[in-house]
Amino acid sequence: MSKNKSFMFGMGLLAGVVSGIVAGVLFAPKPGEESRRELKDAACELYEKHSPAIKEAKKQALESVDLMKYKLERQLRKFNNMVKSRKLLKAKELESLSDDEYEY
């Protein structure tokens, strides 16, 4: 569980840094073209500096998504099997009731 918490902290930290850079560049009193160039340069620098960490975070995020997808599919199969078994049980009960009605 602590691996997941540290991953989430890292993702939050990365999101905060990126948001801060974007907000700083966009609200700076400079022409639009200069701001866009600075934003692009900052994004490229950030990516180059943190590329291994970004790749690892992406890998962990995809693994987490795959794990959750697997768990949800498994739960859905269990639920569907439960519904089918209850329907089958109800059909058997109704069948036995109707058989009892026709016995003389």
FIVEXFI-377082 format. One record per residue: x, y, z of N, C-alpha, C, O in turn. Coordinates in nm, 3 decimals. Layout:
! residues N
REC       nu       nv       nw      cau      cav      caw       cu       cv       cw       ou       ov       ow
REC        X        Y        Z        X        Y        Z        X        Y        Z        X        Y        Z
...
This chain:
! residues 104
REC       nu       nv       nw      cau      cav      caw       cu       cv       cw       ou       ov       ow
REC    0.082   -0.119    0.000    0.000    0.000    0.000    0.086    0.125    0.000    0.046    0.226   -0.058
REC    0.203    0.122    0.064    0.286    0.241    0.070    0.343    0.273   -0.068    0.370    0.390   -0.098
REC    0.363    0.171   -0.153    0.411    0.196   -0.289    0.307    0.278   -0.365    0.342    0.369   -0.441
REC    0.181    0.245   -0.345    0.073    0.318   -0.410    0.066    0.462   -0.359    0.044    0.555   -0.438
REC    0.085    0.482   -0.228    0.081    0.617   -0.173    0.197    0.701   -0.225    0.178    0.818   -0.257
REC    0.316    0.642   -0.235    0.430    0.718   -0.286    0.412    0.748   -0.435    0.453    0.854   -0.482
REC    0.350    0.657   -0.507    0.321    0.681   -0.649    0.225    0.797   -0.663    0.245    0.886   -0.746
REC    0.119    0.796   -0.581    0.020    0.904   -0.588    0.082    1.038   -0.547    0.052    1.141   -0.606
REC    0.170    1.035   -0.447    0.237    1.157   -0.406    0.323    1.210   -0.521    0.323    1.330   -0.548
REC    0.396    1.121   -0.586    0.480    1.160   -0.699    0.399    1.219   -0.813    0.438    1.319   -0.874
REC    0.285    1.158   -0.842    0.199    1.209   -0.949    0.143    1.346   -0.912    0.135    1.435   -0.996
REC    0.105    1.361   -0.785    0.055    1.490   -0.740    0.162    1.598   -0.745    0.136    1.712   -0.784
REC    0.283    1.561   -0.707    0.394    1.655   -0.712    0.423    1.697   -0.855    0.443    1.815   -0.883
REC    0.425    1.601   -0.945    0.449    1.631   -1.086    0.339    1.720   -1.143    0.367    1.815   -1.216
REC    0.215    1.690   -1.110    0.103    1.772   -1.157    0.113    1.914   -1.102    0.084    2.010   -1.173
REC    0.153    1.927   -0.978    0.169    2.059   -0.918    0.278    2.140   -0.984    0.262    2.259   -1.009
REC    0.390    2.074   -1.014    0.501    2.144   -1.080    0.459    2.190   -1.219    0.481    2.305   -1.256
REC    0.398    2.100   -1.295    0.355    2.135   -1.430    0.251    2.248   -1.425    0.259    2.342   -1.503
REC    0.155    2.238   -1.334    0.053    2.342   -1.322    0.114    2.477   -1.285    0.074    2.580   -1.338
REC    0.212    2.475   -1.195    0.279    2.598   -1.155    0.353    2.663   -1.270    0.349    2.785   -1.288
REC    0.421    2.581   -1.349    0.494    2.636   -1.464    0.397    2.696   -1.565    0.418    2.806   -1.615
REC    0.292    2.622   -1.595    0.193    2.671   -1.693    0.128    2.801   -1.644    0.118    2.897   -1.719
REC    0.086    2.803   -1.518    0.023    2.924   -1.465    0.120    3.041   -1.464    0.082    3.153   -1.499
REC    0.245    3.017   -1.426    0.344    3.124   -1.424    0.368    3.184   -1.560    0.379    3.305   -1.575
REC    0.377    3.098   -1.659    0.403    3.148   -1.795    0.280    3.218   -1.852    0.292    3.323   -1.915
REC    0.163    3.162   -1.830    0.042    3.220   -1.887    0.004    3.354   -1.824   -0.052    3.440   -1.892
REC    0.033    3.372   -1.696   -0.005    3.496   -1.629    0.107    3.600   -1.627    0.090    3.708   -1.571
REC    0.220    3.568   -1.687    0.331    3.664   -1.694    0.295    3.773   -1.795    0.232    3.746   -1.897
REC    0.334    3.897   -1.766    0.301    4.008   -1.858    0.396    4.012   -1.978    0.478    4.103   -1.990
REC    0.384    3.915   -2.065    0.468    3.907   -2.185    0.378    3.881   -2.304    0.264    3.837   -2.289
REC    0.430    3.908   -2.424    0.350    3.878   -2.544    0.321    3.728   -2.554    0.396    3.646   -2.499
REC    0.216    3.692   -2.623    0.173    3.553   -2.635    0.277    3.462   -2.697    0.298    3.350   -2.651
REC    0.343    3.510   -2.803    0.442    3.427   -2.870    0.559    3.395   -2.777    0.607    3.282   -2.774
REC    0.604    3.494   -2.703    0.714    3.472   -2.609    0.672    3.378   -2.496    0.750    3.293   -2.454
REC    0.551    3.393   -2.448    0.499    3.306   -2.342    0.490    3.162   -2.390    0.528    3.069   -2.318
REC    0.440    3.144   -2.512    0.429    3.008   -2.566    0.566    2.945   -2.584    0.584    2.826   -2.556
REC    0.663    3.023   -2.630    0.798    2.971   -2.647    0.857    2.931   -2.511    0.920    2.825   -2.500
REC    0.838    3.014   -2.409    0.889    2.983   -2.276    0.820    2.859   -2.219    0.884    2.775   -2.155
REC    0.691    2.848   -2.243    0.616    2.732   -2.196    0.667    2.605   -2.264    0.685    2.502   -2.199
REC    0.690    2.612   -2.394    0.742    2.497   -2.468    0.881    2.460   -2.417    0.910    2.343   -2.396
REC    0.967    2.561   -2.398    1.103    2.534   -2.348    1.099    2.471   -2.209    1.174    2.377   -2.181
REC    1.012    2.524   -2.123    1.002    2.470   -1.987    0.950    2.326   -1.988    0.998    2.242   -1.913
REC    0.853    2.299   -2.075    0.799    2.163   -2.084    0.904    2.066   -2.137    0.917    1.954   -2.086
REC    0.979    2.108   -2.238    1.086    2.022   -2.292    1.193    1.996   -2.187    1.241    1.883   -2.172
REC    1.231    2.102   -2.115    1.332    2.087   -2.010    1.284    1.994   -1.900    1.358    1.908   -1.853
REC    1.159    2.011   -1.859    1.101    1.925   -1.755    1.098    1.780   -1.801    1.131    1.689   -1.724
REC    1.058    1.758   -1.926    1.052    1.621   -1.977    1.191    1.559   -1.982    1.210    1.445   -1.940
REC    1.289    1.634   -2.033    1.424    1.581   -2.042    1.482    1.550   -1.904    1.550    1.450   -1.884
REC    1.454    1.638   -1.810    1.508    1.621   -1.674    1.444    1.503   -1.602    1.511    1.430   -1.529
REC    1.314    1.484   -1.623    1.240    1.384   -1.547    1.187    1.270   -1.635    1.093    1.200   -1.596
REC    1.246    1.250   -1.751    1.198    1.147   -1.843    1.193    1.008   -1.781    1.092    0.940   -1.797
REC    1.298    0.962   -1.710    1.287    0.827   -1.650    1.175    0.818   -1.546    1.104    0.717   -1.539
REC    1.160    0.922   -1.467    1.054    0.920   -1.365    0.916    0.923   -1.431    0.823    0.857   -1.384
REC    0.903    0.999   -1.538    0.775    1.006   -1.609    0.742    0.870   -1.671    0.628    0.824   -1.664
REC    0.842    0.806   -1.730    0.819    0.675   -1.790    0.780    0.572   -1.683    0.691    0.489   -1.705
REC    0.848    0.579   -1.568    0.815    0.485   -1.459    0.674    0.511   -1.406    0.599    0.417   -1.379
REC    0.638    0.639   -1.391    0.504    0.673   -1.343    0.398    0.625   -1.442    0.293    0.575   -1.403
REC    0.427    0.641   -1.571    0.334    0.595   -1.675    0.319    0.444   -1.668    0.208    0.391   -1.677
REC    0.432    0.374   -1.651    0.429    0.227   -1.642    0.346    0.183   -1.522    0.263    0.093   -1.533
REC    0.369    0.247   -1.407    0.294    0.211   -1.286    0.146    0.242   -1.302    0.061    0.165   -1.258
REC    0.115    0.355   -1.365   -0.025    0.390   -1.386   -0.094    0.288   -1.476   -0.206    0.246   -1.447
REC   -0.027    0.247   -1.583   -0.085    0.147   -1.672   -0.102    0.012   -1.603   -0.201   -0.057   -1.626
REC   -0.005   -0.025   -1.518   -0.017   -0.150   -1.443   -0.135   -0.143   -1.346   -0.210   -0.240   -1.331
REC   -0.152   -0.028   -1.282   -0.265   -0.010   -1.189   -0.398   -0.018   -1.262   -0.493   -0.079   -1.213
REC   -0.404    0.043   -1.380   -0.527    0.038   -1.460   -0.556   -0.106   -1.501   -0.671   -0.150   -1.493
REC   -0.454   -0.178   -1.545   -0.474   -0.319   -1.584   -0.521   -0.403   -1.466   -0.609   -0.488   -1.481
REC   -0.462   -0.381   -1.349   -0.502   -0.456   -1.230   -0.647   -0.426   -1.192   -0.724   -0.517   -1.162
REC   -0.684   -0.299   -1.194   -0.823   -0.262   -1.161   -0.919   -0.318   -1.265   -1.028   -0.364   -1.230
REC   -0.880   -0.316   -1.391   -0.964   -0.373   -1.497   -0.986   -0.522   -1.472   -1.098   -0.571   -1.484
REC   -0.878   -0.593   -1.439   -0.888   -0.736   -1.410   -0.980   -0.762   -1.292   -1.066   -0.850   -1.297
REC   -0.963   -0.683   -1.184   -1.046   -0.702   -1.064   -1.193   -0.673   -1.093   -1.281   -0.745   -1.047
REC   -1.219   -0.567   -1.170   -1.358   -0.535   -1.204   -1.421   -0.642   -1.292   -1.537   -0.679   -1.272
REC   -1.344   -0.692   -1.389   -1.397   -0.799   -1.476   -1.427   -0.924   -1.394   -1.528   -0.991   -1.418
REC   -1.340   -0.957   -1.299   -1.361   -1.074   -1.213   -1.487   -1.055   -1.128   -1.566   -1.148   -1.114
REC   -1.504   -0.937   -1.071   -1.623   -0.911   -0.991   -1.749   -0.916   -1.076   -1.853   -0.965   -1.031
REC   -1.741   -0.864   -1.199   -1.856   -0.867   -1.288   -1.894   -1.012   -1.323   -2.012   -1.047   -1.327
REC   -1.791   -1.096   -1.348   -1.820   -1.238   -1.375   -1.887   -1.305   -1.255   -1.982   -1.381   -1.270
REC   -1.836   -1.276   -1.135   -1.897   -1.333   -1.013   -2.041   -1.288   -1.000   -2.129   -1.368   -0.968
REC   -2.066   -1.160   -1.024   -2.202   -1.106   -1.013   -2.293   -1.172   -1.116   -2.405   -1.211   -1.083
REC   -2.245   -1.184   -1.240   -2.326   -1.247   -1.345   -2.356   -1.392   -1.311   -2.468   -1.439   -1.333
REC   -2.258   -1.463   -1.259   -2.280   -1.603   -1.220   -2.381   -1.612   -1.106   -2.465   -1.702   -1.105
REC   -2.375   -1.519   -1.012   -2.470   -1.517   -0.902   -2.612   -1.493   -0.954   -2.706   -1.560   -0.912
REC   -2.625   -1.398   -1.045   -2.757   -1.368   -1.102   -2.810   -1.490   -1.177   -2.927   -1.525   -1.164
REC   -2.725   -1.554   -1.257   -2.768   -1.671   -1.332   -2.810   -1.784   -1.239   -2.910   -1.852   -1.264
REC   -2.733   -1.805   -1.131   -2.768   -1.914   -1.039   -2.899   -1.884   -0.968   -2.979   -1.974   -0.944
REC   -2.922   -1.758   -0.935   -3.050   -1.724   -0.869   -3.167   -1.739   -0.966   -3.275   -1.784   -0.927
REC   -3.145   -1.701   -1.090   -3.251   -1.718   -1.190   -3.281   -1.867   -1.208   -3.398   -1.907   -1.216
REC   -3.177   -1.948   -1.214   -3.195   -2.092   -1.229   -3.268   -2.149   -1.108   -3.359   -2.231   -1.124
REC   -3.230   -2.108   -0.989   -3.297   -2.154   -0.868   -3.444   -2.114   -0.868   -3.531   -2.193   -0.832
REC   -3.472   -1.991   -0.907   -3.610   -1.943   -0.913   -3.690   -2.022   -1.016   -3.806   -2.055   -0.993
REC   -3.628   -2.052   -1.131   -3.697   -2.130   -1.234   -3.727   -2.270   -1.183   -3.835   -2.324   -1.211
REC   -3.635   -2.331   -1.110   -3.659   -2.464   -1.054   -3.772   -2.461   -0.952   -3.855   -2.552   -0.948
REC   -3.776   -2.356   -0.870   -3.884   -2.342   -0.772   -4.018   -2.330   -0.842   -4.116   -2.394   -0.803
REC   -4.023   -2.247   -0.947   -4.148   -2.231   -1.022   -4.188   -2.361   -1.091   -4.306   -2.394   -1.097
REC   -4.091   -2.433   -1.141   -4.119   -2.561   -1.206   -4.176   -2.662   -1.107   -4.270   -2.734   -1.137
REC   -4.117   -2.665   -0.988   -4.167   -2.760   -0.889   -4.306   -2.720   -0.842   -4.389   -2.807   -0.813
REC   -4.334   -2.589   -0.834   -4.468   -2.545   -0.797   -4.570   -2.584   -0.903   -4.680   -2.631   -0.872
REC   -4.532   -2.565   -1.029   -4.627   -2.598   -1.135   -4.645   -2.750   -1.146   -4.753   -2.795   -1.183
REC   -4.543   -2.829   -1.115   -4.555   -2.974   -1.116   -4.649   -3.019   -1.004   -4.727   -3.112   -1.022
REC   -4.642   -2.953   -0.889   -4.728   -2.986   -0.777   -4.875   -2.957   -0.808   -4.963   -3.028   -0.759
REC   -4.902   -2.855   -0.887   -5.039   -2.819   -0.921   -5.104   -2.926   -1.008   -5.224   -2.949   -0.998
REC   -5.027   -2.992   -1.092   -5.083   -3.088   -1.185   -5.088   -3.230   -1.130   -5.139   -3.319   -1.198
REC   -5.036   -3.254   -1.014   -5.042   -3.387   -0.956   -5.183   -3.408   -0.898   -5.240   -3.318   -0.836
REC   -5.236   -3.527   -0.919   -5.371   -3.556   -0.868   -5.366   -3.648   -0.755   -5.471   -3.683   -0.700
